């Protein structure tokens, strides 16, 4: 299992839900954290929690639908001299459930793609070359198992595009210690998943983070978080490296 103690981790959408679970788990494993949310105020609670766990951490803010804010966030991280070793592109938006899906507005697609596909791609393009230069890095992009849901076409298509982006870009780093994979947390009771989802948000750990700790130099895989539910991180890593 890869030792990430002292490494810096950037988590988008860190203020709640799955992002908060990632932050807590990575802090417990000795990582330092850059926590993203729409506003820094949204991150204050999680920031306090991870600092209590011993992490060095700070918050950054960006509206991911605005490319200028995405770039400004990355500029701020660079200006602080923070070397990002692990990236979790976790933030996402599920815009609407369209019962009259033949009338789905174009904004469902443009809004979904900006946050769920384009912003993660921008962040990857900024951070991945530096990881390659240093010879180490982990990128975990959060996807979704959604299917057969024309009512959520914008969200579904944006996640499919993220999958394709990830698997294609992963080919340039295959066989190196810079690894890029996908994870699917499952349908969870979060603000995005809603109160009727079958899974508790805590069930996404350790599977949601396992891609950061594997060291088999394989990229482009999907690591479904629920496959590892109830396992220790060590056992989850062993299983993931067989997948």
C-alpha positions as CSV (number, residue, x, y, z in Angstrom):
1,X,0.0,0.0,0.0
2,X,1.4,3.4,-1.0
3,X,2.4,5.6,2.0
4,X,0.8,9.0,1.5
5,X,1.8,10.5,4.8
6,X,2.8,14.2,4.3
7,X,1.5,14.3,0.8
8,X,-0.8,17.1,-0.3
9,X,-4.3,16.2,-1.5
10,X,-6.7,18.5,-3.4
11,X,-10.4,17.5,-3.0
12,X,-13.1,19.3,-4.9
13,X,-16.5,19.4,-3.3
14,X,-14.9,18.8,0.1
15,X,-17.5,20.6,2.3
16,X,-20.0,17.8,2.6
17,X,-21.2,14.4,1.5
18,X,-18.7,12.2,-0.3
19,X,-16.1,14.9,-0.4
20,X,-16.1,15.3,3.4
21,X,-15.7,11.5,3.7
22,X,-12.7,11.7,1.5
23,X,-11.2,14.5,3.5
24,X,-11.6,12.7,6.8
25,X,-10.2,9.5,5.5
26,X,-7.2,11.1,3.9
27,X,-6.5,13.2,7.1
28,X,-6.6,10.0,9.2
29,X,-4.0,8.5,6.9
30,X,-1.5,11.4,7.5
31,X,-2.2,13.6,4.4
32,X,-2.4,17.3,4.2
33,X,-5.4,18.8,2.5
34,X,-6.5,21.6,0.2
35,X,-10.3,21.7,0.6
36,X,-12.4,23.2,-2.2
37,X,-15.9,24.5,-2.0
38,X,-17.9,27.3,-3.6
39,X,-17.0,29.5,-0.7
40,X,-14.3,29.1,2.0
41,X,-17.1,29.5,4.6
42,X,-18.6,26.3,3.4
43,X,-15.4,24.5,4.2
44,X,-14.8,25.8,7.8
45,X,-16.4,22.8,9.5
46,X,-14.5,20.2,7.6
47,X,-11.3,22.2,7.9
48,X,-11.7,22.1,11.7
49,X,-12.4,18.4,11.6
50,X,-9.3,17.5,9.6
51,X,-7.1,19.8,11.6
52,X,-8.2,17.9,14.7
53,X,-7.0,14.8,13.0
54,X,-3.6,16.4,12.6
55,X,-3.7,17.5,9.0
56,X,-2.2,20.7,7.7
57,X,-5.0,22.1,5.6
58,X,-6.6,25.1,4.1
59,X,-9.6,26.0,2.0
60,X,-9.9,27.4,-1.5
61,X,-13.1,28.6,-3.2
62,X,-14.2,28.4,-6.8
63,X,-17.5,28.2,-8.7
64,X,-16.6,25.3,-11.0
65,X,-19.0,26.4,-13.7
66,X,-16.7,29.4,-14.2
67,X,-13.4,28.5,-15.9
68,X,-11.8,31.8,-14.7
69,X,-12.5,30.8,-11.1
70,X,-11.1,27.4,-11.6
71,X,-7.9,28.9,-12.9
72,X,-7.8,31.4,-10.1
73,X,-8.1,28.6,-7.6
74,X,-5.2,26.7,-9.1
75,X,-3.2,29.9,-9.3
76,X,-3.8,30.4,-5.6
77,X,-2.6,26.9,-4.7
78,X,0.5,27.4,-6.8
79,X,1.2,30.8,-5.2
80,X,1.1,29.1,-1.8
81,X,3.8,26.7,-3.0
82,X,1.6,23.7,-2.5
83,X,2.7,20.7,-4.5
84,X,-0.5,18.6,-5.1
85,X,0.3,14.9,-5.1
86,X,-3.2,13.5,-5.0
87,X,-6.3,14.9,-6.7
88,X,-9.9,13.9,-6.1
89,X,-12.2,15.5,-8.6
90,X,-15.3,14.8,-6.5
91,X,-17.5,17.9,-7.0
92,X,-20.5,17.4,-9.2
93,X,-24.0,18.8,-9.9
94,X,-27.2,16.9,-10.7
95,X,-29.2,19.8,-12.1
96,X,-32.8,18.4,-12.4
97,X,-35.0,15.4,-12.8
98,X,-37.0,16.0,-16.0
99,X,-40.2,14.0,-16.1
100,X,-40.9,15.7,-19.5
101,X,-37.5,14.7,-20.7
102,X,-38.2,15.4,-24.4
103,X,-38.3,19.1,-23.3
104,X,-34.9,18.9,-21.5
105,X,-33.4,22.4,-21.8
106,X,-29.9,22.8,-23.3
107,X,-28.8,24.4,-20.0
108,X,-29.0,21.0,-18.3
109,X,-26.2,19.9,-20.6
110,X,-24.1,23.0,-20.6
111,X,-24.3,23.4,-16.8
112,X,-23.6,19.7,-16.2
113,X,-20.7,19.6,-18.5
114,X,-19.0,22.7,-17.1
115,X,-19.0,21.3,-13.6
116,X,-18.8,17.6,-14.1
117,X,-16.5,17.3,-17.1
118,X,-14.8,20.5,-18.1
119,X,-13.7,21.7,-14.6
120,X,-12.2,18.3,-13.7
121,X,-10.4,18.3,-17.1
122,X,-9.0,21.8,-16.5
123,X,-7.7,20.7,-13.1
124,X,-6.1,17.5,-14.5
125,X,-4.4,19.4,-17.3
126,X,-2.8,21.8,-14.7
127,X,-1.7,19.2,-12.2
128,X,-0.9,16.1,-14.3
129,X,2.2,17.5,-16.0
130,X,3.8,18.4,-12.7
131,X,3.0,15.0,-11.3
132,X,4.7,13.4,-14.4
133,X,7.8,15.7,-13.8
134,X,8.1,14.5,-10.2
135,X,7.4,10.9,-11.1
136,X,4.5,10.5,-8.6
137,X,0.8,11.4,-8.5
138,X,-2.7,10.0,-8.1
139,X,-5.8,11.3,-9.8
140,X,-9.2,9.9,-8.9
141,X,-12.2,11.2,-10.8
142,X,-15.7,10.5,-9.4
143,X,-18.1,9.1,-11.9
144,X,-21.6,7.7,-11.6
145,X,-23.3,4.3,-12.4
146,X,-26.4,6.1,-13.6
147,X,-28.0,4.5,-16.6
148,X,-31.4,4.2,-18.4
149,X,-32.4,7.7,-17.0
150,X,-33.3,10.0,-19.8
151,X,-34.8,12.2,-17.1
152,X,-31.2,13.1,-16.1
153,X,-29.6,13.2,-19.5
154,X,-27.3,16.2,-18.8
155,X,-25.9,14.6,-15.7
156,X,-25.6,11.2,-17.2
157,X,-23.9,12.4,-20.4
158,X,-21.4,14.6,-18.5
159,X,-20.3,11.7,-16.4
160,X,-19.9,9.5,-19.5
161,X,-17.8,12.2,-21.0
162,X,-15.7,12.3,-17.8
163,X,-15.2,8.5,-18.1
164,X,-14.0,8.9,-21.7
165,X,-11.7,11.8,-20.8
166,X,-10.2,9.8,-17.9
167,X,-9.6,6.5,-19.8
168,X,-8.1,8.3,-22.8
169,X,-5.7,10.5,-20.8
170,X,-4.7,7.6,-18.6
171,X,-3.0,6.0,-21.6
172,X,-0.2,8.5,-21.5
173,X,0.8,7.5,-17.9
174,X,0.2,3.8,-18.0
175,X,3.0,1.9,-16.4
176,X,4.2,4.9,-14.3
177,X,3.8,5.9,-10.7
178,X,1.4,8.6,-11.8
179,X,-2.0,6.9,-11.8
180,X,-5.4,8.1,-12.9
181,X,-8.5,6.1,-12.3
182,X,-12.3,6.5,-11.8
183,X,-14.4,5.7,-8.8
184,X,-18.2,5.4,-8.4
185,X,-19.4,6.0,-4.8
186,X,-22.8,4.4,-5.4
187,X,-26.2,5.8,-4.8
188,X,-25.9,7.5,-1.4
189,X,-28.0,9.6,0.9
190,X,-26.3,12.9,0.2
191,X,-27.6,16.3,-1.0
192,X,-27.0,15.0,-4.5
193,X,-28.3,11.5,-4.0
194,X,-31.3,12.5,-2.0
195,X,-32.9,11.0,1.1
196,X,-34.3,7.9,-0.6
197,X,-30.9,6.5,-1.7
198,X,-30.1,3.0,-0.3
199,X,-26.6,3.7,0.9
200,X,-25.2,5.7,3.9
201,X,-22.6,8.2,2.8
202,X,-20.1,6.5,5.2
203,X,-20.3,3.3,3.1
204,X,-18.2,4.9,0.3
205,X,-15.1,4.6,2.5
206,X,-12.6,3.0,2.0
207,X,-13.5,2.4,-1.7
208,X,-13.8,6.1,-2.6
209,X,-10.1,6.6,-1.7
210,X,-8.6,3.3,-2.6
211,X,-7.3,4.6,-6.0
212,X,-4.9,6.9,-4.1
213,X,-3.2,4.1,-2.2
214,X,-2.8,1.5,-4.9
215,X,0.7,1.2,-6.4
216,X,0.5,-1.2,-9.3
217,X,1.1,1.5,-12.0
218,X,-2.2,0.8,-13.7
219,X,-4.5,3.6,-14.9
220,X,-7.9,4.0,-16.6
221,X,-9.8,1.6,-14.3
222,X,-13.2,2.0,-12.6
223,X,-13.0,1.2,-8.9
224,X,-16.6,1.0,-7.6
225,X,-16.5,2.2,-4.0
226,X,-19.3,-0.2,-2.8
227,X,-17.2,-3.2,-3.8
228,X,-14.9,-2.4,-0.9
229,X,-17.6,-1.5,1.7
230,X,-16.8,-2.8,5.1
231,X,-13.2,-3.6,4.3
232,X,-10.1,-2.2,5.9
233,X,-8.1,0.1,3.6
234,X,-5.3,-2.4,3.5
235,X,-7.6,-5.2,2.3
236,X,-9.3,-2.8,-0.1
237,X,-5.9,-1.9,-1.7
238,X,-5.1,-5.6,-2.1
239,X,-8.4,-6.3,-3.9
240,X,-8.2,-3.2,-6.1
241,X,-4.8,-4.2,-7.4
242,X,-6.3,-7.4,-8.7
243,X,-9.0,-5.5,-10.7
